[in-house]
Amino acid sequence: MRTAIMGFGNPVRSDDAVGIYVIEELRKKIGDKNHITIFDMGTAAFEVLFGLKGHDKIILVDAVINSSEPVGTLFKVPANEIMKAPKEDPIVFLHSMKWNQALSYAKKILRDNYPDDIQVYLVAIENTKLEINLSDQVKQAGDKVVHYILKDLKLTQLS
């Protein structure tokens, strides 16, 4: 089974970079494994369409703002709970498309090749100022996500 892990975020917007942080930590711990592909997606959500093909399982990590929960709160939700359905004739602006919209388009385009197992980890944040450091609460939540992903992939001996 092939797994793709995708981290999203803006590395110069403080806590918004939690998905990138998780990806960097997983690269350190996992290294090169033929059955695991790690993508630093930055803010390029539309690329999800191309990264999904050939994988059986997808794990996404991103920040969520205005969740009404304390900073660092961790959510794990199935992707189908938060995906937006694409319109039949959408006007797509690549820089404004979010990963959940891209997943909807991927499902429509890939059809039978669309993976069934898609998990999403979201970390509650508030700080998106022009800074390159994560807050302590968000970094701790990112470390938990790394642990959960390694456990899910049965790679806990690496952590």
C-alpha positions in Angstrom: 0.0 0.0 0.0 1.4 3.4 -1.0 0.8 6.4 1.3 1.2 10.1 0.5 1.7 12.6 3.3 1.0 16.2 2.5 1.8 19.2 4.7 0.3 22.6 3.9 1.1 26.0 5.1 2.9 29.2 4.6 6.4 29.0 6.2 6.6 32.8 6.8 3.2 33.0 8.5 4.1 31.7 12.0 1.7 29.0 13.1 0.2 28.5 9.6 3.4 26.6 8.9 2.5 23.7 11.1 1.9 21.4 8.2 5.3 22.1 6.8 6.8 21.5 10.3 5.2 18.1 10.4 6.5 17.2 7.0 10.1 18.2 7.9 9.9 16.2 11.1 8.6 13.1 9.3 11.3 13.4 6.7 13.9 13.3 9.5 12.3 10.2 11.1 11.1 8.2 8.0 13.8 9.0 5.4 13.3 7.4 2.0 10.7 4.6 2.0 9.3 3.3 -1.4 5.8 3.1 0.0 5.6 6.6 1.5 5.7 9.8 -0.4 6.1 13.1 1.6 5.0 16.3 -0.1 5.8 19.8 1.1 2.7 21.4 -0.4 3.3 24.9 0.9 0.3 26.8 -0.3 0.0 25.0 -3.7 -3.2 23.0 -3.0 -4.1 22.4 -6.6 -1.0 20.2 -6.9 -2.9 17.7 -4.7 -4.5 16.5 -7.9 -1.2 15.3 -9.3 0.2 14.0 -6.0 -2.7 11.6 -5.2 -2.4 9.4 -8.2 -1.0 5.9 -7.4 -1.5 6.2 -3.7 -3.9 4.1 -1.6 -3.8 6.3 1.5 -3.5 10.1 1.9 -2.7 12.0 5.1 -3.0 15.8 5.0 -1.8 18.2 7.7 -2.8 21.9 7.9 -3.6 24.7 10.2 -7.2 25.9 10.9 -8.0 29.4 12.1 -11.1 30.6 13.8 -12.0 27.1 15.1 -13.3 28.5 18.4 -10.9 26.1 20.1 -7.7 26.8 22.1 -4.5 27.3 20.0 -2.8 23.9 19.5 -6.1 21.9 19.6 -5.7 19.0 17.3 -8.5 17.7 15.0 -8.4 14.4 13.0 -11.3 14.2 10.6 -12.1 12.1 7.5 -11.6 14.3 4.4 -15.1 13.6 3.1 -16.5 15.5 6.2 -14.9 18.8 5.0 -14.6 18.6 1.3 -16.4 21.1 -0.9 -18.2 19.8 -3.9 -17.0 21.3 -7.1 -19.4 23.2 -9.3 -20.0 21.8 -12.8 -18.5 24.8 -14.5 -16.2 26.4 -12.0 -13.9 29.3 -12.5 -10.7 28.1 -10.9 -8.2 30.5 -9.5 -5.2 28.3 -8.6 -3.9 30.6 -5.9 -7.2 30.9 -4.1 -8.1 27.2 -4.2 -7.9 25.3 -0.9 -6.8 21.7 -0.5 -10.4 20.5 0.3 -11.6 22.0 -3.0 -8.7 20.4 -4.8 -9.6 17.0 -3.3 -13.1 17.4 -4.6 -11.8 18.1 -8.1 -9.3 15.1 -7.7 -12.3 12.8 -6.9 -14.1 14.0 -10.0 -11.0 13.6 -12.2 -9.5 10.4 -10.8 -12.8 8.6 -10.4 -12.0 4.9 -9.6 -8.4 5.8 -8.9 -9.3 8.1 -6.1 -8.1 6.7 -2.8 -10.7 5.8 -0.2 -8.5 6.3 2.8 -7.9 10.0 3.3 -7.2 11.5 6.7 -6.9 15.1 7.7 -5.1 16.5 10.7 -5.9 20.1 11.5 -4.2 22.2 14.2 -6.1 25.2 15.7 -4.0 28.4 15.3 -4.4 32.2 15.7 -1.0 33.6 14.9 -0.5 34.2 11.1 1.9 37.2 11.5 5.0 37.5 9.3 7.2 35.3 11.5 9.1 32.1 10.9 8.7 30.4 14.3 5.8 28.3 15.5 4.2 29.0 18.9 5.0 26.5 21.6 1.4 25.2 21.6 1.3 24.7 17.9 4.7 23.0 17.8 3.6 20.6 20.5 0.4 19.8 18.5 2.6 19.3 15.4 4.8 16.8 17.4 1.6 15.0 18.4 0.6 14.8 14.7 4.0 13.3 13.8 3.6 10.7 16.6 0.1 9.8 15.4 1.1 9.5 11.8 4.1 7.3 12.7 1.8 5.1 14.9 -0.8 4.9 12.1 1.9 3.8 9.6 3.3 1.4 12.1 6.6 3.2 12.2 6.5 4.1 15.9 10.0 2.5 16.5 11.4 5.5 14.5 10.0 8.2 16.9 
